[in-house]
Amino acid sequence: MENPTNVQDLGSVYLASATAKFKELKQSAEKAIAQVQDDVKLNWAPNEESNSIAIIVKHLSGNMISRWTDFLTTDGEKPGRDRDEEFEGTIESKDDLLSIWNQGWDVFLQTLSDLKSDDLLRTVYIRQQPHSVLESIERQMSHYSSHVGQIIYVAKMIQGDDWHTLTIPRKKKS
């Protein structure tokens, strides 16, 4: 559906495009995480005010589960979410980290795949503030993109000279 002919088609194209972009973000973060072989380093942060890969993963997963569970019918900030706890503690292993990561993404991507064009202009609430579904998706695109960038940057800092670029490598000067 390259050239949408009506609003319905446009909504379908938008949802397919947004879903593809979110999946690209997920894959980029996973490629960065895969390069960090030492489980302890997943909890490393450059300073006390910065977040480790593990903390970012906990936060993103908590956000996704809260925002996207019963997305169309309940406020995106669920009463049981402990956002502050997402920024504390450690994750013991990469397996645990990936399990937490996938829990959030599974909820999010399933909800996104269930949305229809007609849903895009519906009103949903996040912290009691009204948003269109379209606005909510864009809000999360911005939020998730920034945190995936942080995951990549922290992984790159950890790996140093052992980092393998996720995109087109720079030309090396000889």
N, C-alpha and C positions, 0 to 999 in steps of 0.2 A: 504494500500500500504506500507507494512512494509519493503520489500526489493526492492528498486527501480531497475529496469532492464535497464534503459537508462537515459540519461541526462534529458529528458522531465519529466520522473517520479521523478527524483531527485529534479527538480525544483518545482514540485507540492508538494512533501513531505516537502521541505524547506518552501514554502509559508504557508502550513497548520501548520507546527511547529511554525513558527514565529508568525502567527496569534494567535495560542493558547497561546503562551508566552505573547504576548501583552495583551490579554484578562485576563490572570492571574495577570499581573501587575495592570491593571485597577481595577480588583476585590479586590486586596490587598489594594490599596489606598482607595477604597470605604469603605472597612471594617474599616480602620483606621479612616477615616472621620466620619463614622457613630458613633464612640465612643465619638466624641466631640459634646456634646449636646448644649453647649452655643455658639450661633452665634458669639458673640464678641470674643471668644477664637479662632475662625477660622482665625482671623487677628493678633493673638499674635505671636511674634517672640522673641527668647531668647536675641537678642541684635539688634542694628541698622544695622549691616552688614549681618544679617541673614534674611531669608524670612519666612513669615507666610505660613500656608497651603493655604490661599486665594491667596497670591501672586504666589505661585508655581502653583496652578491651573490655574490662569490667563495666566502665562507664557507658561505652557504646551499647553493649548488650543490655544493660539495665534500661537505657533510654529506649532502645528498640522494643523491648518487652512491654515497657510502660506505655509508650506512645501507640503501639500498633496492635495490642491486644484489645479486642472489642472496639476497634478504631472508630467505627461510624456511630457507635452508641454510647460510649463513655468518655469522660475527660481523659486526655492523654497523659496526665500526671496522676497515676494511680495512687490511692491512699497507702498501699503497702510498699511503695517504692522508698528505699532508703538511699537517696542520691549521695549523701555524704559518705556512706559506707563504700560506695563505688570507688572512692578516692583513698581508701585505706587498705592496709593489708597487702598480702602477696598471693600470688598463685604459684603453687609448688612445682608444676610441670607444664611442659608445652602441651601435653595431652589435655590437662585440665583447662589450660588457656583456650585451646581450640574448641573444647566442649562448650565453654561459656560463650565464646565468640559465635559458634554455630547456633546456639540456642536463640540468641538475639536475631541473627540473620534469618533463621528459619521462620520465626514469627513475622518479621518484617516482610520478607519476600513473599510469604504465603498471602499475607494481607494485601500487598501490592498486586499480586496476581489475581486476586479476587475482585479488585476494583474494576468498574465499568466506566465508560465515557460519561454516562449520566451521573456518576458519583462526583465528578471533578468539581462541580459547583456547589455541592452539598456543604453544609456548615458542620464543622467538628470543633471541639474545644481542646485547648492545651492550656493548663493552668487557668481555667475558666475564661480564657480569651477566645473569641470566635475566630476561626480561620476557614477558608474554603479548603476542600481536600487538595486542590491544586497548590494552594499556598503551603499547606502542611508538607506536601511532597518536596516542594522547593526549599522549605525551611530545613528539612532533613538532609537534602542534597548538600546544602551549604555546611551544615553541622558535621555530617559524616565525612565530607571531603576534607575538612580541616583536620579532623582527628586521624584520618588515614594518612594524610601528609605528615602528621606528627609521628605516627608509627613508623613510617618509612624513614623519616629523618633520624629518629632515635636508633633504629636498626642500623642505619648507615654510620652513625657515630660509634656504635658498639663494634661494628665489623671493621671500621677503618679501611686499611689497604686490602682487606679480604672481601670488601663489598663488591657485589656483582650488580651492575646497573639493571634497573627494571625496564628501561626504555632504550632509546638510542644512545650508545656510549659516546662520550666525548672523543674527539680526535686526540690521540696521545702525541705529545711533542717528542721528537727523537733526539 
